[in-house]
């Protein structure tokens, strides 16, 4: 779990694992329910429990080595977050990722990030943000051998672009999609999106940003992260 947390920027930690981060900062030990929540959520996020996978309390209690009570509480929390679904017969499954989910998430990403990226240039902060984004790209390169870590680093890079707007409401809207973005992003890579090529293209994007070339830098963001990412995720 520590390895997972250290990959993310501070804001992203708050967005994805607020409960864990707050307890860590206060040195308050996690309850069994919170530990179960963290572990189950991590397994959902890294696709150990892939979309649509059926889960049972018996299976989870055995894997976690816990009683049913904390596991049941954890499942309820994850249902509230929309990562687990249940039906009339009380069967539980990891929430599926539908084509509509992918289309809507990428539409939202393109709308917000396109606007934010443009604002970086119109406000004259393209050089400053070239260094900020470069820092995120370095982390992505370092995590290239681990799909889950890479996707977290990639999402943090996108959050850096969004944060350029300085709009806390927009940040919250975007943060609400992070769980889906991370799972969808991993599916994109599994379906053919190439991490080394994406990293190399981001290095070029940073270079163009530093040179003040909006057209060339945005073209990379659009092609790799709005178009190829979505097309790869939509593959059967």
N, C-alpha and C positions, 0 to 999 in steps of 0.2 A: 504493500500500500504506500509506503514511503517513496518507493521508486516512482509510482504513478503520480504522486503529488508534486514531486520536484520538477516534473516536466513542464508544469503549467505556470503561467504568469499569475500574479496575485489576484487580479480581477477575475480571471477565469476560474481560479480555485473557489472563489466565493460563489460563482455562478453554478458550478457543477456539484461541488460538495461543501455547501455552506455549513451544514451541521458538523461535518468532520473537521473543517477548518476552525470553526468557532471553538469546538471542544479542544482541539490541539492547542490553540492560542491560550486558552484558559487553563490548560493542563488538567482538564476534567476528564476522567476516564469515560470511555464510551460504554453505554449500556449494552446488554446482549442484543437488544432489538436494533440498536444503531449499528453494531458490528455486523449483524445479519444483513441489514439494509445496505451497508457499504459493500459487502462482498457480493451480494446478489446483483446490485447495481453495476458493479465493476464487470461482472461476468456478462451482463446484458450489453454493456457499452463496448466491451472488447470482442463481442460476438461469440464468446464461449457458449452463451445461451443465444443462439441466433434468432432473428425475427420469426415468429410463428411457432417457436418451440414450446411444447406443452411442459408445464411444471407441476409438481405435486409437493404438498407439504412434507410428505414422507421422504421424497428425494432430497429436498432442500435440507431437512433436518439431519439426514444422514451425511450429506456432503459437508455441512457446516459443523456437525458435531454438537448440535443444540437441540433443545426441546422445541415443541411445536409453538409455544406461546411467543417467544421473540421472533420466530420465523413468520408467524401469522401477522404480527405487528409490522414487520418489514415489508411483507407483501402488500399490506394495506397502504403503506406509505408510497410504495412504487406504483400502486394502482392510482393513487391520487396524482402522481406525477405523469401518469399516462404511459408508463413503460411496461406495465403488466395489465392484461385484460382478463375479465372473468365473465362467465355466462350464467344463465339461469340455473344450471346444474352445478355451479360453484367450481367448475374446472377453470384452471388458470393457464394462460399462455403469455409468452413474450409478445408484446405488440408488434404486429406485422408492419412492414414498410410498403405502402401501396404506391402505384404509379402516380396517383393524385398527390400523395405526400411529397414525392420527389419533385414533381412539377411545381407545387406550391412553394416548397422550401427554396428551390433554386430561383423561382420568380422573386421571392422576397429578398434573397441574397443579392441578386443582380440589381434590384431597385435600390436597396440601401447602400451597397458597396460602390455601385457606379456613382451615386451622388456624393458619397464620402470621398471617393478617390478624386473626383473632379474638384471638390472643395479643397483638397490638399494642394492642388496646383493653383487654383484661383486665389487662395490665401497666401501664396508664396512660400508654403512650408514643404515643398517637394523635396528639398535637400535634407531638411531635418527628418522627414519621415522616411527618406531612403535609408537612413541609418537605423531608425527604429525598426523598420521592416527587415532590414538586413540582419539585425540581431535575431529576429524570429526565424529567418531563413537558415541561419547558422544552426539553430536548434533543430530545424527540420532535417538538415543534412546529417546532423549527429544521430538522429533517430531513424535514419533511413532503413536500418535493418529490422526495425520493429514497427509493424503496421499501426498498431494501436497508439504507440508513443508518437509516431509521425503524424497521425491524424489529429492528435491533441495539439501538437505543435503547429500544424497547419491551421487549425481552427483559431488558435491564439493569434496567428498572423492576420487572419481575417478580422478578428476582434480589434486588432491594432488599427486597422483601416477605419472600422466603424467608430472607434473612440475619437478619431480625428474630428468628428462633428461636435464633440463636447456636449452631447445631448443625452442625459441620463434616461429619458423615456425611450429613446431609440435603442440605447444600450440594452434596456430590459427586454424590449421586443425581440432583439437579436438573441439575447441570452436564453430566452425561452425556447429557441430552436436548437440549442447546442447539442442536446442529447440526440436529436434526430440527425443533425448534421454530422456528428461523429460516426454514427452507425452507417449513414448513407455514404459518407466519404470512404469508409473501409470497403463497402460494397463496390464503389467505383474502382478502387485499386484491384480488388479481387476479379473484377470484370474486364480488366485490361488497361486501366490508367496506370502509367508508369511513374514510379516515384523518382528515379534518377533524372528522367527527362523533365519532370515537373520542377524539381529542385534547380536544375540548370537554367530553366526558363525564368524562374523567379530571380536568380542571380542577374540575368539580363534585364529583367524588369527594374531591379534596384539600380542598375547602371543607368538605364534610360531616365529613371526618376532623378538621379543625381545630375544628369545632364539637362534636366528640365523638359524632356520630351514626353509630353502627356500622351500623344497619339500612340507611340510605340510601346510605352509602358502599359497603358490601359489595354491595348490589343492583346498583350500576353495574359493579363488578368482575365479578360473576357474569354479568350479562347480556351485557356487551360482550366479555369476554375468555374466558369459559368456554362460553357458549352461541352467540352470534353468530359468534365466531371459529371454533368447531368446525363449525357448520352451513355456514359459507361454505367452509371447507376441504373439506368432504365433497361439495360440488357437483361434478357431472361437468364 
